[in-house]
Amino acid sequence: MKEILKRASELSDVVRKAEEVTVVTHIDADGITSGAIAYRCLERAGKEVRIRFVKSLDDEEIERIANESTFVWFTDLGSGQISSIERTGLDFIVTDHHVPEKVTENQLNPHIFGYDGSYELSGATTTYLLARALGLNYDLSAIAIVGAVGDLQDSNYGRLIGLNSSIVDEAVRNGYVEVVRDLKFFGKQTRPVYKMLEYTFDPYMPGISGSERGAIRFLDSIGVRVKDGERWLRWIDLSEEEKRKTVSEIVRLLMSSNTPFSQIMRMVGDTYILLEEEEGSELRDAMEFSTLLNATARYGEEEVGLLVCLGDRGKAFSRARSLLQNHRRNLSDGLRLVDEIGIEEMQNIQYFHAGRKILDTIVGIVAGMSYSFANRNKPIIAFAENEDGVKVSARATKLLVERGVHLAQAIKIAAEKVGGKGGGHSIAAGATIPKGSEEEFLRILDRVIGEQFCK
């Protein structure tokens, strides 16, 4: 811990010497929050700052950045492209959590200091360590936690661990965040309870997941209120007794359907409440906040997400909400399409090809939702065409990961064999491959996943 904080302090001294800084960051929730943290702390330090969002950092993009900038702070990316950046002669630093191409002194990266960047420190929490060294900036800890949750860093253990947990403790001490032991289901702040249950697929609840009628019937059967007059009740509106009864009955249902105990245990975990945000809004719960940010990025409006992170609760927040509503409609339409075209099964995987009928930015989410009617014993692979070729998105369940599946490793191998690139996490991964290579890609991936099952 001392070594990584020492490096953060050293890099803060480098930043202090720069008059103008360009922040280059990724376009997902972790990237947007990383960029917002860097932007705000630089602004407070009196620097002239601008921000640039990039989908990927290839040589062409790096060259453009080098031609337009003097000093660059890369957040949530850059560690994998250190040599390419260095070749341009650019003056830069990196705060990233992905596996670095090589060790350099101008990087703050958990892997360099013996930590795992997939669950112990995200792009946003790494960036926060430097922001804190630059001038305390303790209030930015809440946004950093949103980034870590958006990067699924709490998914393995039901809570943020490692260096992330130190930042959580700091945010709690300073009154910015409250940690609540609760259901790890999405929508506790904003969705009617029955909708929260209907759209939960991990764990899969027979008769409830994917069924509006089934979710309502379940709540009625256990005596938990669905409405108060004409108002649909959210999870936060229920009494503690109603919450306890709901969790107890879900556990009973899962046990009767032979759901592994480890999966049932993960149903409850730490949730992170942002105390300065309005109760019942999309910004109150870190999980929902990160989903809102992802919705802005998936439709090319990550600047809107940035403004929300920087405190805009007017026009930008309203636009972000509209994008989120549109996002949910697109997901519903995508799910219906998959149901219509069907999912093809191979020995160890299953897949569907959406062509251009589902946006490549949301096809992975649709794949995960497809477990409501797909085979839960195999990973789902989704294809969607874009201007770069074919986007591949893969999703697994926690149970499949426990059985040995590591999608990021498998996707990387298969993608590179057909001339593409891929990576991600054990439970969710993606790649871009040349158009026409899908069949060969699937053949290789099916074999690699089979080998993982055997191990």
Buried (B, 14 or more C-beta within 10 A) or exposed (E): EEEBBEBBBBBBEBBEEBEEBBBBBBBBBBBBBBBBBBBBBBEBBEBEBEBBBBBEBEEEBBBEBBEEBEBBBBBBBBBBBBEBBBEBEBBBBBBBBBEBBEEBEBBBBBBBBEBBBBBBBBBBBBBBBBBBBBEEBBEBBBBBBBBBBBBBBBBBBBBBBBBBBBBBEBBBEEEBBEBEEBBBBBBBBBBBBBBBBBBBBBBBBBEBBBBBEBBBBBBEEEEBBBEEEEEBBBBBBBEEEBBEBBBEBBBEBBEEEEBBEEBBEBBBBBBBBBBEBEEBBBBBBBBBBBBBBBBBBBBEBBBBBBBBBBEBEEEBBEBBBBBBEEBEEBBEEBBEBBBEEEBEEBEBBBBBBBEEBBBBBBBBBBBBBBBBBBEBEBBBBBBBBBEBBBBBBBBBBBBBBEBEBBBBBBBBBBBBBBEBBBBBBBBBBBBBBBEEBBEBBBEBBBBBBBEBBEE
